[in-house]
Amino acid sequence: MSAASLELSAVRVRSALLERFHTAGVLGLADVHTAEALGRMVRERDERVLLAAALTVRALRNGSVCLDLTTASDVALAEDEAVPAGGVATDPALGLEALEWPEPAGWLEACRESPLVAGADAPPAERPLRLAGTLLYLERYWQQEESVRTQLEARTQGSPPGVDDAALFRDLDRLFPPSAALHGEPDHQREAAESSARRRVTVLAGGPGTGKTTTVARLLALLNAQPGPAPRVALAAPTGKAAARLAEAVREAAARLPEQDRARLGALDASTVHRLLGWRPGSKSRFRHDAANPLPHDVVVVDEMSMVSLTLMARLLEAVRPDARLVLVGDPDQLSSVEAGAVLADITGTANASVVRLTHNWRFEGTIAQLADAVRTGDADRAVALLTSGATDVTLAPLDAGAGLGAGAPGLDELAQRLSASADDARRAAAAGDAAAALRAVEAHRLLCAHRRGPYGVNRWNLEVEQWLARTLPGYAADGEFYLGRPLLVTANDKDLDLWNGDTGVVTRTDAGLRAAFARAERPLLYPPARLDAVSTVHAMTVHKAQGSQFAAVTLVLPPPESPLLTRELLYTAVSRATTRVLLLGSEDAVRQAVSRPANRASGLRQRMG
Ligand SMILES: Nc1ncnc2c1ncn2[C@@H]1O[C@H](COP(=O)(O)OP(=O)(O)OP(=O)(O)O)[C@@H](O)[C@H]1O
C-alpha cells in the first residue's frame, strides 16, 4: 500500500464526509489532517464542523483569510490548481458535482455550538476557530485582521500630525504646479501629498504610469520642506527587486526636483519590508521591530502594497511608530499577495478618507494602457476589440496546447523569436562580463503562465523553452549548470544574501569568476553560484511571481476558459507588466472569461473597516 493510500485509509476511518471532499478534489490531505487534529483536541464529532475547519485551512492556502460558510460551495474550486494526492475522482458520482454540501443555516448553527469555535465577541485565543457573522477564521488570522483594522483606525482617527500650513501651501504650489495635461481634472497627486502631510496614514493607489513614484518623491520633498529637523525616511517594498525599482524610480523622480529639494532629500535607498522590520532567524513572522521596539523612522513608505499579506501588514503596523507617517503605495487591481489577504484591495475598497486614487496615466499612450484599462474595468468587448484591432503592441493569437515552439504558428513564432533574441543577448552580455546588460537582456521579454503544472503551466514551458534554445542556439547552456546567461529565479527568502522569493537574476562572467547577478538600484548584487540555496531557471514564470517587475515585452499563456485561475486580476497584472508589447496566447473565450471574473478572496477586513 502506498504512503498516500495508507494515510487515506487513516482518514477514512475517522470522517467519511472529509474523505468525500478529499476524493472530489476539494480538500488536500493536509487540510483533512489539520481539521481532524483540531477535532480531537475537543472531541468534536460533528463532521460538518470538521469540514468547515478543513475548508478554512484550504481557503488560507488559496489566499483567503477566512471561509464564508454561505458561499463555500460556490468557491469550492476557485484559485486552486493543486490536485491533492489520492484526490480527484474519475467517477463523476464521486466528483465535485455530486458533493452534498451541508445546508448553510444548520452548518452555521453547528459551528456556533462547537467547542472548537469562539464567537465574534469572545476574548482572544480561547478557541482555535472563530465565527464572525458567516465568516469562519482560524483564530490567528482573525486576530491579525483585528489588529490591522484597529491599528489603521487608531492611525486614521487619532490626532493629526502637526503641520505648518503656510509652508505646506507654499510648497504644494511649488511642487505641484497646475498642469494643462490634466484638462481640468483634479490633481490627485497634490491631494495625496497634502494627505501625507496632514494624516498618519495615506494610501496612494494607482495603475502603472499614474505617477505614484513621482508623487512619492514630491511628497517626501514636501515633508522635508516643513520647518524643523528633516524627517527620517524609510522606503520599502515586499521583494528585493521591487525595492530596487522603487529606490531607482524615486531617485530619478527626485533628480527632476528643484535643487533645494534634491539637496534636502539626500541619498534615498530602499529595502525589503522584511529587512526593514528586522528579520529574525528561525522566526517566520516575528521581527526585531515591533510595538515594543518600533522603527525609528518618521515617514515610512511601502510600495507594491498589493503583494503584502495580512500577516506582514499586521507586523508592519505594529512596528511603525504610532506618531509616524505611513504612506502605502500600490495598485489594488493587481493580483493579491501570494499569502493570505487582500489588504490593499480591502483598504481601498472602503470609503476611507486616507485613500487617494491616481487616475491619469502619464506614461502610456499606446494600446497596452487601453487594454489594461478595459480588463480592469471588466469591459470584455473592448478588450477583445483592442486585441484584434491590428495594433502593433497588443495581439491575441491562438494556442494549440499540443503545439510547441517552432511549430509554425504565428504567436508561437513570435514567442520563439523573442526568447531566442533575449537568451542570445543575455549570453553575449554575460560572456562580456556586463552584468547590467545581461540583466536588461533577460528582462527584455518574459513568458508568463497562470498555472504551474499541466500543458499551460510554467513547468512545461520552462522545459520547452530550455530545449528550444538548446536546439536553436549553438552551444546554449552547454557550459554546465550555471551556464552563462542562465536566467535565475529565487524561490525562497535568504536574508543573509538579501535575496527574496521572486527575485530574478542572471549568471554572468566577472574577473573573480562566474557570478549570479541580481538587479539592485546602485549596482547588481553578485554571488558565487555555490552560495545560492534556492534558485531555479526562469524562462517562464507565474504571473504571481512577476508582480513588482516590469518587462519590455510580455507573452502570456492563457489557460482554457474553465481554468479557475483565469481571473481579471491575473490578466490585468500580466498586461500591466509590459511596457512595449503584449502577446496573449489563447482563445477569445479565455480573454472574455478572465475579464468577467474578478478574483474572489474572502476576508472580513473590508466589511469591518467599512
Ligand atoms: N504630474 C506629472 N506631470 C508630468 N509627468 C508626470 C507626472 N506624474 C508622472 N509623470 C511622468 O509619468 C511617468 C510615470 O510616472 P511614475 O513612474 O511616477 O508612475 P508610477 O505610477 O510609479 O508607475 P509604475 O507603477 O509603472 O512604476 C514618468 O515618466 C513621470 O515622469
The ligand as an SDF file (V2000), in Angstrom:
LIG
                    3D

 31 33  0  0  0  0  0  0  0  0999 V2000
    2.3390   65.2830  -12.7330 N   0  0  0  0  0  0  0  0  0  0  0  0
    3.1040   64.8480  -13.7290 C   0  0  0  0  0  0  0  0  0  0  0  0
    3.4330   65.6500  -14.7510 N   0  0  0  0  0  0  0  0  0  0  0  0
    4.1970   65.2050  -15.7790 C   0  0  0  0  0  0  0  0  0  0  0  0
    4.7030   63.9690  -15.8780 N   0  0  0  0  0  0  0  0  0  0  0  0
    4.4000   63.1110  -14.8810 C   0  0  0  0  0  0  0  0  0  0  0  0
    3.6110   63.4940  -13.7530 C   0  0  0  0  0  0  0  0  0  0  0  0
    3.4780   62.4230  -12.9360 N   0  0  0  0  0  0  0  0  0  0  0  0
    4.1770   61.4350  -13.5070 C   0  0  0  0  0  0  0  0  0  0  0  0
    4.7360   61.8370  -14.6640 N   0  0  0  0  0  0  0  0  0  0  0  0
    5.5730   61.0280  -15.5790 C   0  0  0  0  0  0  0  0  0  0  0  0
    4.8780   59.8120  -15.8880 O   0  0  0  0  0  0  0  0  0  0  0  0
    5.7460   58.7090  -15.8920 C   0  0  0  0  0  0  0  0  0  0  0  0
    5.2420   57.6740  -14.9040 C   0  0  0  0  0  0  0  0  0  0  0  0
    5.3490   58.1640  -13.5910 O   0  0  0  0  0  0  0  0  0  0  0  0
    5.7610   57.2430  -12.3860 P   0  0  0  0  0  0  0  0  0  0  0  0
    6.9320   56.4050  -12.7190 O   0  0  0  0  0  0  0  0  0  0  0  0
    5.8500   58.1220  -11.1890 O   0  0  0  0  0  0  0  0  0  0  0  0
    4.4590   56.3100  -12.2930 O   0  0  0  0  0  0  0  0  0  0  0  0
    4.1880   55.0380  -11.3990 P   0  0  0  0  0  0  0  0  0  0  0  0
    2.7500   55.0710  -11.0520 O   0  0  0  0  0  0  0  0  0  0  0  0
    5.1560   54.9930  -10.2690 O   0  0  0  0  0  0  0  0  0  0  0  0
    4.4770   53.8810  -12.4270 O   0  0  0  0  0  0  0  0  0  0  0  0
    4.8350   52.3290  -12.1760 P   0  0  0  0  0  0  0  0  0  0  0  0
    3.8950   51.8070  -11.1640 O   0  0  0  0  0  0  0  0  0  0  0  0
    4.6290   51.7530  -13.5210 O   0  0  0  0  0  0  0  0  0  0  0  0
    6.2640   52.3290  -11.7470 O   0  0  0  0  0  0  0  0  0  0  0  0
    7.1260   59.2470  -15.5610 C   0  0  0  0  0  0  0  0  0  0  0  0
    7.8230   59.4310  -16.7530 O   0  0  0  0  0  0  0  0  0  0  0  0
    6.8510   60.5810  -14.8890 C   0  0  0  0  0  0  0  0  0  0  0  0
    7.8900   61.4950  -15.0970 O   0  0  0  0  0  0  0  0  0  0  0  0
  1  2  1  0
  2  3  1  0
  2  7  2  0
  3  4  2  0
  4  5  1  0
  5  6  2  0
  6  7  1  0
  6 10  1  0
  7  8  1  0
  8  9  2  0
  9 10  1  0
 10 11  1  0
 11 12  1  0
 11 30  1  0
 12 13  1  0
 13 14  1  0
 13 28  1  0
 14 15  1  0
 15 16  1  0
 16 17  2  0
 16 18  1  0
 16 19  1  0
 19 20  1  0
 20 21  2  0
 20 22  1  0
 20 23  1  0
 23 24  1  0
 24 25  2  0
 24 26  1  0
 24 27  1  0
 28 29  1  0
 28 30  1  0
 30 31  1  0
M  END
$$$$
